[in-house]
């Protein structure tokens, strides 16, 4: 099993982890109801995708 000979410094560790930051999800706008949704997915608010109704709206 490999064991490091020297301790990894804070700077080297930070350089290695510089690309590990989380990014906020990219959101697109639904053309029908103008709410935010994830791209290439059915709108959770109105249930449409590319102008086609996939999830029926609940009547209350």
N, CA, C, O and CB atoms as a CASP TS submission, in Angstrom:
PFRMAT TS
TARGET T0000
AUTHOR 0000-0000-0000
METHOD Language model
MODEL 1
PARENT N/A
ATOM      1  N   UNK     1       0.841  -1.178   0.000  1.00  0.00           N
ATOM      2  CA  UNK     1       0.000   0.000   0.000  1.00  0.00           C
ATOM      3  C   UNK     1       0.883   1.237   0.000  1.00  0.00           C
ATOM      4  O   UNK     1       1.824   1.335   0.787  1.00  0.00           O
ATOM      5  CB  UNK     1      -0.955   0.001   1.212  1.00  0.00           C
ATOM      6  N   UNK     2       0.581   2.170  -0.874  1.00  0.00           N
ATOM      7  CA  UNK     2       1.401   3.366  -0.978  1.00  0.00           C
ATOM      8  C   UNK     2       1.152   4.346   0.149  1.00  0.00           C
ATOM      9  O   UNK     2       0.005   4.625   0.499  1.00  0.00           O
ATOM     10  CB  UNK     2       1.155   4.039  -2.287  1.00  0.00           C
ATOM     11  N   UNK     3       2.226   4.866   0.715  1.00  0.00           N
ATOM     12  CA  UNK     3       2.139   5.848   1.789  1.00  0.00           C
ATOM     13  C   UNK     3       2.943   7.060   1.367  1.00  0.00           C
ATOM     14  O   UNK     3       4.078   6.900   0.919  1.00  0.00           O
ATOM     15  CB  UNK     3       2.654   5.268   3.149  1.00  0.00           C
ATOM     16  N   UNK     4       2.395   8.291   1.492  1.00  0.00           N
ATOM     17  CA  UNK     4       3.142   9.469   1.087  1.00  0.00           C
ATOM     18  C   UNK     4       4.364   9.711   1.983  1.00  0.00           C
ATOM     19  O   UNK     4       4.304   9.517   3.197  1.00  0.00           O
ATOM     20  CB  UNK     4       2.234  10.686   1.105  1.00  0.00           C
ATOM     21  N   UNK     5       5.466  10.135   1.364  1.00  0.00           N
ATOM     22  CA  UNK     5       6.684  10.403   2.132  1.00  0.00           C
ATOM     23  C   UNK     5       6.610  11.729   2.857  1.00  0.00           C
ATOM     24  O   UNK     5       7.116  11.864   3.971  1.00  0.00           O
ATOM     25  CB  UNK     5       7.895  10.387   1.225  1.00  0.00           C
ATOM     26  N   UNK     6       5.976  12.716   2.222  1.00  0.00           N
ATOM     27  CA  UNK     6       5.895  14.055   2.808  1.00  0.00           C
ATOM     28  C   UNK     6       4.440  14.438   3.025  1.00  0.00           C
ATOM     29  O   UNK     6       3.540  13.916   2.368  1.00  0.00           O
ATOM     30  CB  UNK     6       6.597  15.095   1.907  1.00  0.00           C
ATOM     31  N   UNK     7       4.229  15.344   3.943  1.00  0.00           N
ATOM     32  CA  UNK     7       2.892  15.854   4.208  1.00  0.00           C
ATOM     33  C   UNK     7       2.462  16.787   3.083  1.00  0.00           C
ATOM     34  O   UNK     7       3.268  17.575   2.587  1.00  0.00           O
ATOM     35  CB  UNK     7       2.842  16.582   5.566  1.00  0.00           C
ATOM     36  N   UNK     8       1.214  16.705   2.684  1.00  0.00           N
ATOM     37  CA  UNK     8       0.683  17.586   1.645  1.00  0.00           C
ATOM     38  C   UNK     8       0.368  18.939   2.270  1.00  0.00           C
ATOM     39  O   UNK     8      -0.341  19.019   3.273  1.00  0.00           O
ATOM     40  CB  UNK     8      -0.588  16.970   0.974  1.00  0.00           C
ATOM     41  N   UNK     9       0.899  20.003   1.668  1.00  0.00           N
ATOM     42  CA  UNK     9       0.713  21.338   2.225  1.00  0.00           C
ATOM     43  C   UNK     9      -0.710  21.829   1.962  1.00  0.00           C
ATOM     44  O   UNK     9      -1.431  21.276   1.131  1.00  0.00           O
ATOM     45  CB  UNK     9       1.741  22.320   1.629  1.00  0.00           C
ATOM     46  N   UNK    10      -1.099  22.882   2.691  1.00  0.00           N
ATOM     47  CA  UNK    10      -2.432  23.462   2.519  1.00  0.00           C
ATOM     48  C   UNK    10      -2.590  24.026   1.111  1.00  0.00           C
ATOM     49  O   UNK    10      -3.661  23.904   0.516  1.00  0.00           O
ATOM     50  CB  UNK    10      -2.683  24.565   3.567  1.00  0.00           C
ATOM     51  N   UNK    11      -1.538  24.641   0.572  1.00  0.00           N
ATOM     52  CA  UNK    11      -1.617  25.237  -0.759  1.00  0.00           C
ATOM     53  C   UNK    11      -1.784  24.175  -1.838  1.00  0.00           C
ATOM     54  O   UNK    11      -2.590  24.335  -2.754  1.00  0.00           O
ATOM     55  CB  UNK    11      -0.372  26.070  -1.039  1.00  0.00           C
ATOM     56  N   UNK    12      -1.033  23.106  -1.730  1.00  0.00           N
ATOM     57  CA  UNK    12      -1.145  22.034  -2.735  1.00  0.00           C
ATOM     58  C   UNK    12      -2.507  21.354  -2.652  1.00  0.00           C
ATOM     59  O   UNK    12      -3.099  21.006  -3.674  1.00  0.00           O
ATOM     60  CB  UNK    12      -0.020  20.990  -2.545  1.00  0.00           C
ATOM     61  N   UNK    13      -2.995  21.169  -1.444  1.00  0.00           N
ATOM     62  CA  UNK    13      -4.303  20.573  -1.259  1.00  0.00           C
ATOM     63  C   UNK    13      -5.396  21.482  -1.826  1.00  0.00           C
ATOM     64  O   UNK    13      -6.350  21.008  -2.443  1.00  0.00           O
ATOM     65  CB  UNK    13      -4.554  20.293   0.226  1.00  0.00           C
ATOM     66  N   UNK    14      -5.247  22.793  -1.611  1.00  0.00           N
ATOM     67  CA  UNK    14      -6.215  23.743  -2.139  1.00  0.00           C
ATOM     68  C   UNK    14      -6.190  23.819  -3.655  1.00  0.00           C
ATOM     69  O   UNK    14      -7.238  23.978  -4.282  1.00  0.00           O
ATOM     70  CB  UNK    14      -5.963  25.106  -1.561  1.00  0.00           C
ATOM     71  N   UNK    15      -5.014  23.709  -4.255  1.00  0.00           N
ATOM     72  CA  UNK    15      -4.915  23.709  -5.720  1.00  0.00           C
ATOM     73  C   UNK    15      -5.599  22.483  -6.318  1.00  0.00           C
ATOM     74  O   UNK    15      -6.255  22.570  -7.356  1.00  0.00           O
ATOM     75  CB  UNK    15      -3.442  23.753  -6.158  1.00  0.00           C
ATOM     76  N   UNK    16      -5.441  21.357  -5.658  1.00  0.00           N
ATOM     77  CA  UNK    16      -6.074  20.131  -6.151  1.00  0.00           C
ATOM     78  C   UNK    16      -7.591  20.217  -6.043  1.00  0.00           C
ATOM     79  O   UNK    16      -8.306  19.715  -6.911  1.00  0.00           O
ATOM     80  CB  UNK    16      -5.561  18.911  -5.375  1.00  0.00           C
ATOM     81  N   UNK    17      -8.084  20.849  -4.985  1.00  0.00           N
ATOM     82  CA  UNK    17      -9.528  20.913  -4.746  1.00  0.00           C
ATOM     83  C   UNK    17     -10.173  22.163  -5.348  1.00  0.00           C
ATOM     84  O   UNK    17     -11.339  22.443  -5.067  1.00  0.00           O
ATOM     85  CB  UNK    17      -9.804  20.869  -3.257  1.00  0.00           C
ATOM     86  N   UNK    18      -9.450  22.908  -6.158  1.00  0.00           N
ATOM     87  CA  UNK    18      -9.978  24.172  -6.668  1.00  0.00           C
ATOM     88  C   UNK    18     -11.163  23.981  -7.596  1.00  0.00           C
ATOM     89  O   UNK    18     -11.943  24.916  -7.775  1.00  0.00           O
ATOM     90  CB  UNK    18      -8.898  24.926  -7.387  1.00  0.00           C
ATOM     91  N   UNK    19     -11.330  22.814  -8.192  1.00  0.00           N
ATOM     92  CA  UNK    19     -12.433  22.564  -9.119  1.00  0.00           C
ATOM     93  C   UNK    19     -13.562  21.773  -8.475  1.00  0.00           C
ATOM     94  O   UNK    19     -14.475  21.331  -9.174  1.00  0.00           O
ATOM     95  CB  UNK    19     -11.927  21.826 -10.337  1.00  0.00           C
ATOM     96  N   UNK    20     -13.523  21.587  -7.169  1.00  0.00           N
ATOM     97  CA  UNK    20     -14.525  20.774  -6.495  1.00  0.00           C
ATOM     98  C   UNK    20     -15.715  21.577  -6.002  1.00  0.00           C
ATOM     99  O   UNK    20     -16.615  21.012  -5.380  1.00  0.00           O
ATOM    100  CB  UNK    20     -13.901  20.057  -5.346  1.00  0.00           C
ATOM    101  N   UNK    21     -15.749  22.881  -6.260  1.00  0.00           N
ATOM    102  CA  UNK    21     -16.823  23.724  -5.747  1.00  0.00           C
ATOM    103  C   UNK    21     -18.139  23.403  -6.431  1.00  0.00           C
ATOM    104  O   UNK    21     -18.170  23.093  -7.622  1.00  0.00           O
ATOM    105  CB  UNK    21     -16.481  25.199  -5.934  1.00  0.00           C
ATOM    106  N   UNK    22     -19.224  23.478  -5.677  1.00  0.00           N
ATOM    107  CA  UNK    22     -20.552  23.246  -6.228  1.00  0.00           C
ATOM    108  C   UNK    22     -21.033  24.492  -6.951  1.00  0.00           C
ATOM    109  O   UNK    22     -20.804  25.614  -6.499  1.00  0.00           O
ATOM    110  CB  UNK    22     -21.544  22.844  -5.120  1.00  0.00           C
ATOM    111  N   UNK    23     -21.696  24.287  -8.069  1.00  0.00           N
ATOM    112  CA  UNK    23     -22.262  25.401  -8.831  1.00  0.00           C
ATOM    113  C   UNK    23     -23.776  25.362  -8.713  1.00  0.00           C
ATOM    114  O   UNK    23     -24.354  24.281  -8.603  1.00  0.00           O
ATOM    115  CB  UNK    23     -21.824  25.343 -10.324  1.00  0.00           C
ATOM    116  N   UNK    24     -24.429  26.515  -8.733  1.00  0.00           N
ATOM    117  CA  UNK    24     -25.895  26.484  -8.697  1.00  0.00           C
ATOM    118  C   UNK    24     -26.435  25.888  -9.985  1.00  0.00           C
ATOM    119  O   UNK    24     -25.813  26.041 -11.037  1.00  0.00           O
ATOM    120  CB  UNK    24     -26.471  27.899  -8.480  1.00  0.00           C
ATOM    121  N   UNK    25     -27.585  25.208  -9.929  1.00  0.00           N
ATOM    122  CA  UNK    25     -28.126  24.590 -11.142  1.00  0.00           C
ATOM    123  C   UNK    25     -28.537  25.647 -12.155  1.00  0.00           C
ATOM    124  O   UNK    25     -29.048  26.705 -11.788  1.00  0.00           O
ATOM    125  CB  UNK    25     -29.323  23.697 -10.801  1.00  0.00           C
ATOM    126  N   UNK    26     -28.311  25.358 -13.425  1.00  0.00           N
ATOM    127  CA  UNK    26     -28.722  26.283 -14.474  1.00  0.00           C
ATOM    128  C   UNK    26     -30.216  26.102 -14.688  1.00  0.00           C
ATOM    129  O   UNK    26     -30.692  24.985 -14.888  1.00  0.00           O
ATOM    130  CB  UNK    26     -27.922  26.044 -15.804  1.00  0.00           C
ATOM    131  N   UNK    27     -30.945  27.196 -14.644  1.00  0.00           N
ATOM    132  CA  UNK    27     -32.390  27.152 -14.766  1.00  0.00           C
ATOM    133  C   UNK    27     -32.818  27.823 -16.054  1.00  0.00           C
ATOM    134  O   UNK    27     -32.216  28.808 -16.482  1.00  0.00           O
ATOM    135  CB  UNK    27     -33.061  27.819 -13.563  1.00  0.00           C
ATOM    136  N   UNK    28     -33.858  27.289 -16.669  1.00  0.00           N
ATOM    137  CA  UNK    28     -34.455  27.921 -17.836  1.00  0.00           C
ATOM    138  C   UNK    28     -35.879  28.333 -17.468  1.00  0.00           C
ATOM    139  O   UNK    28     -36.404  27.921 -16.434  1.00  0.00           O
ATOM    140  CB  UNK    28     -34.440  26.961 -19.078  1.00  0.00           C
ATOM    141  N   UNK    29     -36.493  29.141 -18.312  1.00  0.00           N
ATOM    142  CA  UNK    29     -37.829  29.648 -18.054  1.00  0.00           C
ATOM    143  C   UNK    29     -38.827  28.863 -18.881  1.00  0.00           C
ATOM    144  O   UNK    29     -38.617  28.646 -20.074  1.00  0.00           O
ATOM    145  CB  UNK    29     -37.922  31.154 -18.367  1.00  0.00           C
ATOM    146  N   UNK    30     -39.907  28.437 -18.257  1.00  0.00           N
ATOM    147  CA  UNK    30     -40.968  27.721 -18.958  1.00  0.00           C
ATOM    148  C   UNK    30     -41.677  28.698 -19.892  1.00  0.00           C
ATOM    149  O   UNK    30     -42.090  29.770 -19.450  1.00  0.00           O
ATOM    150  CB  UNK    30     -41.976  27.073 -17.950  1.00  0.00           C
ATOM    151  N   UNK    31     -41.830  28.354 -21.176  1.00  0.00           N
ATOM    152  CA  UNK    31     -42.469  29.301 -22.092  1.00  0.00           C
ATOM    153  C   UNK    31     -43.966  29.473 -21.834  1.00  0.00           C
ATOM    154  O   UNK    31     -44.546  30.477 -22.249  1.00  0.00           O
ATOM    155  CB  UNK    31     -42.258  28.852 -23.513  1.00  0.00           C
ATOM    156  N   UNK    32     -44.597  28.518 -21.161  1.00  0.00           N
ATOM    157  CA  UNK    32     -46.034  28.607 -20.927  1.00  0.00           C
ATOM    158  C   UNK    32     -46.369  29.388 -19.659  1.00  0.00           C
ATOM    159  O   UNK    32     -47.151  30.338 -19.698  1.00  0.00           O
ATOM    160  CB  UNK    32     -46.629  27.219 -20.844  1.00  0.00           C
ATOM    161  N   UNK    33     -45.771  28.983 -18.525  1.00  0.00           N
ATOM    162  CA  UNK    33     -46.140  29.609 -17.247  1.00  0.00           C
ATOM    163  C   UNK    33     -45.074  30.562 -16.713  1.00  0.00           C
ATOM    164  O   UNK    33     -45.282  31.190 -15.675  1.00  0.00           O
ATOM    165  CB  UNK    33     -46.410  28.542 -16.216  1.00  0.00           C
ATOM    166  N   UNK    34     -43.945  30.683 -17.397  1.00  0.00           N
ATOM    167  CA  UNK    34     -42.859  31.611 -17.044  1.00  0.00           C
ATOM    168  C   UNK    34     -42.218  31.320 -15.685  1.00  0.00           C
ATOM    169  O   UNK    34     -41.617  32.214 -15.089  1.00  0.00           O
ATOM    170  CB  UNK    34     -43.384  33.022 -17.047  1.00  0.00           C
ATOM    171  N   UNK    35     -42.335  30.089 -15.186  1.00  0.00           N
ATOM    172  CA  UNK    35     -41.654  29.733 -13.947  1.00  0.00           C
ATOM    173  C   UNK    35     -40.307  29.096 -14.278  1.00  0.00           C
ATOM    174  O   UNK    35     -40.081  28.661 -15.407  1.00  0.00           O
ATOM    175  CB  UNK    35     -42.525  28.772 -13.090  1.00  0.00           C
ATOM    176  N   UNK    36     -39.425  29.043 -13.298  1.00  0.00           N
ATOM    177  CA  UNK    36     -38.103  28.468 -13.497  1.00  0.00           C
ATOM    178  C   UNK    36     -38.178  26.950 -13.434  1.00  0.00           C
ATOM    179  O   UNK    36     -38.903  26.390 -12.611  1.00  0.00           O
ATOM    180  CB  UNK    36     -37.112  29.003 -12.450  1.00  0.00           C
ATOM    181  N   UNK    37     -37.417  26.281 -14.316  1.00  0.00           N
ATOM    182  CA  UNK    37     -37.374  24.827 -14.336  1.00  0.00           C
ATOM    183  C   UNK    37     -35.995  24.400 -14.798  1.00  0.00           C
ATOM    184  O   UNK    37     -35.247  25.198 -15.363  1.00  0.00           O
ATOM    185  CB  UNK    37     -38.482  24.236 -15.255  1.00  0.00           C
ATOM    186  N   UNK    38     -35.658  23.133 -14.556  1.00  0.00           N
ATOM    187  CA  UNK    38     -34.402  22.598 -15.056  1.00  0.00           C
ATOM    188  C   UNK    38     -34.520  22.387 -16.558  1.00  0.00           C
ATOM    189  O   UNK    38     -35.585  21.996 -17.035  1.00  0.00           O
ATOM    190  CB  UNK    38     -34.033  21.273 -14.337  1.00  0.00           C
ATOM    191  N   UNK    39     -33.459  22.634 -17.316  1.00  0.00           N
ATOM    192  CA  UNK    39     -33.555  22.470 -18.766  1.00  0.00           C
ATOM    193  C   UNK    39     -33.778  21.013 -19.171  1.00  0.00           C
ATOM    194  O   UNK    39     -33.298  20.096 -18.505  1.00  0.00           O
ATOM    195  CB  UNK    39     -32.297  22.998 -19.430  1.00  0.00           C
ATOM    196  N   UNK    40     -34.508  20.811 -20.262  1.00  0.00           N
ATOM    197  CA  UNK    40     -34.812  19.496 -20.841  1.00  0.00           C
ATOM    198  C   UNK    40     -35.620  18.624 -19.898  1.00  0.00           C
ATOM    199  O   UNK    40     -35.456  17.403 -19.886  1.00  0.00           O
ATOM    200  CB  UNK    40     -33.531  18.782 -21.216  1.00  0.00           C
ATOM    201  N   UNK    41     -36.488  19.236 -19.108  1.00  0.00           N
ATOM    202  CA  UNK    41     -37.342  18.493 -18.188  1.00  0.00           C
ATOM    203  C   UNK    41     -38.744  19.076 -18.206  1.00  0.00           C
ATOM    204  O   UNK    41     -38.952  20.220 -18.608  1.00  0.00           O
ATOM    205  CB  UNK    41     -36.764  18.517 -16.758  1.00  0.00           C
ATOM    206  N   UNK    42     -39.702  18.273 -17.764  1.00  0.00           N
ATOM    207  CA  UNK    42     -41.085  18.725 -17.682  1.00  0.00           C
ATOM    208  C   UNK    42     -41.187  19.796 -16.605  1.00  0.00           C
ATOM    209  O   UNK    42     -40.580  19.680 -15.541  1.00  0.00           O
ATOM    210  CB  UNK    42     -42.048  17.540 -17.381  1.00  0.00           C
ATOM    211  N   UNK    43     -41.951  20.826 -16.887  1.00  0.00           N
ATOM    212  CA  UNK    43     -42.150  21.911 -15.923  1.00  0.00           C
ATOM    213  C   UNK    43     -42.949  21.376 -14.734  1.00  0.00           C
ATOM    214  O   UNK    43     -44.039  20.837 -14.929  1.00  0.00           O
ATOM    215  CB  UNK    43     -42.883  23.126 -16.587  1.00  0.00           C
ATOM    216  N   UNK    44     -42.435  21.512 -13.502  1.00  0.00           N
ATOM    217  CA  UNK    44     -43.183  20.995 -12.351  1.00  0.00           C
ATOM    218  C   UNK    44     -44.417  21.825 -12.026  1.00  0.00           C
ATOM    219  O   UNK    44     -45.304  21.360 -11.311  1.00  0.00           O
ATOM    220  CB  UNK    44     -42.286  20.938 -11.140  1.00  0.00           C
ATOM    221  N   UNK    45     -44.482  23.046 -12.543  1.00  0.00           N
ATOM    222  CA  UNK    45     -45.610  23.916 -12.231  1.00  0.00           C
ATOM    223  C   UNK    45     -46.814  23.636 -13.130  1.00  0.00           C
ATOM    224  O   UNK    45     -47.932  23.490 -12.637  1.00  0.00           O
ATOM    225  CB  UNK    45     -45.194  25.372 -12.363  1.00  0.00           C
ATOM    226  N   UNK    46     -46.591  23.560 -14.456  1.00  0.00           N
ATOM    227  CA  UNK    46     -47.718  23.381 -15.376  1.00  0.00           C
ATOM    228  C   UNK    46     -47.729  22.013 -16.056  1.00  0.00           C
ATOM    229  O   UNK    46     -48.742  21.651 -16.654  1.00  0.00           O
ATOM    230  CB  UNK    46     -47.690  24.460 -16.428  1.00  0.00           C
ATOM    231  N   UNK    47     -46.643  21.237 -15.990  1.00  0.00           N
ATOM    232  CA  UNK    47     -46.627  19.878 -16.528  1.00  0.00           C
ATOM    233  C   UNK    47     -46.423  19.788 -18.025  1.00  0.00           C
ATOM    234  O   UNK    47     -46.771  18.768 -18.622  1.00  0.00           O
ATOM    235  CB  UNK    47     -47.885  19.204 -16.185  1.00  0.00           C
ATOM    236  N   UNK    48     -45.870  20.822 -18.661  1.00  0.00           N
ATOM    237  CA  UNK    48     -45.667  20.790 -20.108  1.00  0.00           C
ATOM    238  C   UNK    48     -44.183  20.691 -20.434  1.00  0.00           C
ATOM    239  O   UNK    48     -43.324  21.073 -19.638  1.00  0.00           O
ATOM    240  CB  UNK    48     -46.277  22.038 -20.769  1.00  0.00           C
ATOM    241  N   UNK    49     -43.904  20.166 -21.628  1.00  0.00           N
ATOM    242  CA  UNK    49     -42.547  20.127 -22.157  1.00  0.00           C
ATOM    243  C   UNK    49     -42.634  20.295 -23.662  1.00  0.00           C
ATOM    244  O   UNK    49     -43.273  19.493 -24.343  1.00  0.00           O
ATOM    245  CB  UNK    49     -41.814  18.797 -21.775  1.00  0.00           C
ATOM    246  N   UNK    50     -41.999  21.327 -24.183  1.00  0.00           N
ATOM    247  CA  UNK    50     -42.014  21.670 -25.612  1.00  0.00           C
ATOM    248  C   UNK    50     -43.443  21.804 -26.140  1.00  0.00           C
ATOM    249  O   UNK    50     -43.749  21.354 -27.245  1.00  0.00           O
ATOM    250  CB  UNK    50     -41.257  20.607 -26.423  1.00  0.00           C
ATOM    251  N   UNK    51     -44.304  22.422 -25.349  1.00  0.00           N
ATOM    252  CA  UNK    51     -45.661  22.696 -25.773  1.00  0.00           C
ATOM    253  C   UNK    51     -46.632  21.542 -25.646  1.00  0.00           C
ATOM    254  O   UNK    51     -47.799  21.696 -26.007  1.00  0.00           O
ATOM    255  CB  UNK    51     -45.642  23.134 -27.149  1.00  0.00           C
ATOM    256  N   UNK    52     -46.201  20.389 -25.146  1.00  0.00           N
ATOM    257  CA  UNK    52     -47.071  19.223 -25.003  1.00  0.00           C
ATOM    258  C   UNK    52     -47.360  19.009 -23.520  1.00  0.00           C
ATOM    259  O   UNK    52     -46.446  19.032 -22.696  1.00  0.00           O
ATOM    260  CB  UNK    52     -46.419  17.948 -25.636  1.00  0.00           C
ATOM    261  N   UNK    53     -48.630  18.802 -23.183  1.00  0.00           N
ATOM    262  CA  UNK    53     -49.045  18.573 -21.799  1.00  0.00           C
ATOM    263  C   UNK    53     -48.802  17.106 -21.445  1.00  0.00           C
ATOM    264  O   UNK    53     -49.445  16.218 -22.004  1.00  0.00           O
ATOM    265  CB  UNK    53     -50.548  18.955 -21.593  1.00  0.00           C
ATOM    266  N   UNK    54     -47.870  16.849 -20.515  1.00  0.00           N
ATOM    267  CA  UNK    54     -47.539  15.482 -20.117  1.00  0.00           C
ATOM    268  C   UNK    54     -48.166  15.108 -18.786  1.00  0.00           C
ATOM    269  O   UNK    54     -48.565  13.958 -18.601  1.00  0.00           O
ATOM    270  CB  UNK    54     -46.038  15.310 -20.040  1.00  0.00           C
ATOM    271  N   UNK    55     -48.261  16.036 -17.864  1.00  0.00           N
ATOM    272  CA  UNK    55     -48.857  15.779 -16.565  1.00  0.00           C
ATOM    273  C   UNK    55     -50.158  16.559 -16.495  1.00  0.00           C
ATOM    274  O   UNK    55     -50.146  17.784 -16.620  1.00  0.00           O
ATOM    275  CB  UNK    55     -47.890  16.172 -15.399  1.00  0.00           C
ATOM    276  N   UNK    56     -51.288  15.874 -16.297  1.00  0.00           N
ATOM    277  CA  UNK    56     -52.552  16.619 -16.225  1.00  0.00           C
ATOM    278  C   UNK    56     -52.606  17.508 -14.996  1.00  0.00           C
ATOM    279  O   UNK    56     -52.121  17.135 -13.928  1.00  0.00           O
ATOM    280  CB  UNK    56     -53.737  15.659 -16.217  1.00  0.00           C
ATOM    281  N   UNK    57     -53.198  18.687 -15.149  1.00  0.00           N
ATOM    282  CA  UNK    57     -53.330  19.621 -14.034  1.00  0.00           C
ATOM    283  C   UNK    57     -54.408  19.128 -13.084  1.00  0.00           C
ATOM    284  O   UNK    57     -55.429  18.591 -13.513  1.00  0.00           O
ATOM    285  CB  UNK    57     -53.658  21.046 -14.537  1.00  0.00           C
ATOM    286  N   UNK    58     -54.170  19.317 -11.781  1.00  0.00           N
ATOM    287  CA  UNK    58     -55.154  18.921 -10.780  1.00  0.00           C
ATOM    288  C   UNK    58     -56.215  20.001 -10.663  1.00  0.00           C
ATOM    289  O   UNK    58     -55.896  21.182 -10.526  1.00  0.00           O
ATOM    290  CB  UNK    58     -54.482  18.663  -9.411  1.00  0.00           C
ATOM    291  N   UNK    59     -57.459  19.599 -10.717  1.00  0.00           N
ATOM    292  CA  UNK    59     -58.563  20.538 -10.567  1.00  0.00           C
ATOM    293  C   UNK    59     -58.963  20.563  -9.111  1.00  0.00           C
ATOM    294  O   UNK    59     -59.362  19.544  -8.548  1.00  0.00           O
ATOM    295  CB  UNK    59     -59.768  20.157 -11.473  1.00  0.00           C
ATOM    296  N   UNK    60     -58.854  21.763  -8.486  1.00  0.00           N
ATOM    297  CA  UNK    60     -59.217  21.874  -7.058  1.00  0.00           C
ATOM    298  C   UNK    60     -60.343  22.842  -6.884  1.00  0.00           C
ATOM    299  O   UNK    60     -60.791  23.073  -5.761  1.00  0.00           O
ATOM    300  CB  UNK    60     -58.019  22.314  -6.209  1.00  0.00           C
TER
END
